[in-house]
């Protein structure tokens, strides 16, 4: 599912990503609604690791919906296992730095 490497895609994995729970999006998401592909597992507050497939743009992940709460950035092309920072299952939205709706 996480196939694009030429910009604008973020892949979200839950704590059991070995079992294939993945969600990818081409856009900033003000709130994580819905489920991982092919499951009934909700995305909100279940993201354990992320992969920013945009090679040039930083994406920030936020603790709450509407780009609020703690926000941590991930450089273009970066992969992060958030559990190593104690931030697994913390994310409810993300925003690409080139999106004018993102917090400054």
Legacy VTK file of the C-alpha trace (Angstrom):
# vtk DataFile Version 3.0
C-alpha trace
ASCII
DATASET POLYDATA
POINTS 104 float
0.000 0.000 0.000
2.805 2.401 0.765
4.235 2.619 -2.709
4.683 6.258 -3.729
8.092 7.815 -3.254
7.662 10.924 -5.375
5.923 13.132 -2.905
3.016 13.799 -0.637
2.434 10.415 0.941
2.593 9.334 4.570
2.186 5.744 5.703
0.834 4.981 9.164
1.380 1.632 10.880
-0.186 0.343 14.061
1.696 -1.441 16.837
1.177 -4.729 15.033
2.496 -3.546 11.668
4.076 -6.961 11.194
0.539 -8.170 10.530
0.108 -5.630 7.755
-2.040 -2.918 9.328
-1.244 0.112 7.230
-2.937 3.295 6.115
-1.495 5.731 3.600
-2.619 9.158 2.562
-1.502 11.717 0.018
-2.639 14.678 2.092
-2.468 16.279 5.504
-5.124 14.813 7.797
-6.726 17.108 10.398
-8.068 14.039 12.183
-7.532 10.312 11.928
-10.914 8.834 11.150
-11.542 5.470 9.647
-9.646 2.210 9.904
-6.480 0.584 8.638
-6.982 -1.013 5.241
-8.884 -4.283 5.372
-9.496 -4.136 9.134
-11.916 -2.681 11.639
-9.033 -1.227 13.720
-9.393 2.535 14.138
-6.427 4.729 13.211
-6.790 7.440 15.864
-4.325 6.933 18.735
-3.065 3.597 17.393
-0.192 4.778 15.178
3.095 3.247 16.285
5.361 4.015 13.336
5.320 6.272 10.305
7.055 6.646 6.960
7.165 10.027 5.240
7.381 9.092 1.558
7.772 12.709 0.442
11.532 13.111 -0.052
11.520 16.905 0.291
8.871 17.919 2.814
8.784 17.580 6.585
5.556 16.267 8.074
4.509 16.910 11.677
2.444 14.462 13.719
0.105 15.857 16.366
-1.251 14.444 19.583
-4.794 15.727 18.957
-7.096 16.447 16.031
-6.826 19.693 14.085
-3.029 19.814 14.372
-3.054 20.495 18.111
-1.211 19.233 21.159
2.333 17.919 21.052
3.686 18.039 17.504
6.815 16.187 16.376
8.344 16.482 12.929
9.633 13.830 10.578
12.013 14.812 7.788
11.319 14.000 4.171
11.875 10.315 3.443
12.114 9.508 7.145
10.858 6.441 8.966
10.148 6.600 12.682
9.238 3.966 15.228
7.618 6.246 17.791
7.806 3.690 20.605
11.531 4.392 20.942
10.545 7.917 22.049
7.604 6.796 24.198
5.176 8.321 21.707
3.504 5.228 20.289
-0.281 5.353 19.980
-0.153 9.134 20.428
-1.098 10.576 17.053
-4.440 11.964 15.905
-3.433 14.147 12.929
-0.521 15.098 10.683
0.336 18.056 8.475
2.882 18.610 5.713
5.039 21.698 6.325
4.090 23.172 2.942
0.395 23.197 3.891
-0.649 26.721 4.932
-3.136 25.230 7.416
-0.275 23.796 9.500
0.635 25.493 12.739
3.723 27.706 12.423
LINES 1 105
104 0 1 2 3 4 5 6 7 8 9 10 11 12 13 14 15 16 17 18 19 20 21 22 23 24 25 26 27 28 29 30 31 32 33 34 35 36 37 38 39 40 41 42 43 44 45 46 47 48 49 50 51 52 53 54 55 56 57 58 59 60 61 62 63 64 65 66 67 68 69 70 71 72 73 74 75 76 77 78 79 80 81 82 83 84 85 86 87 88 89 90 91 92 93 94 95 96 97 98 99 100 101 102 103
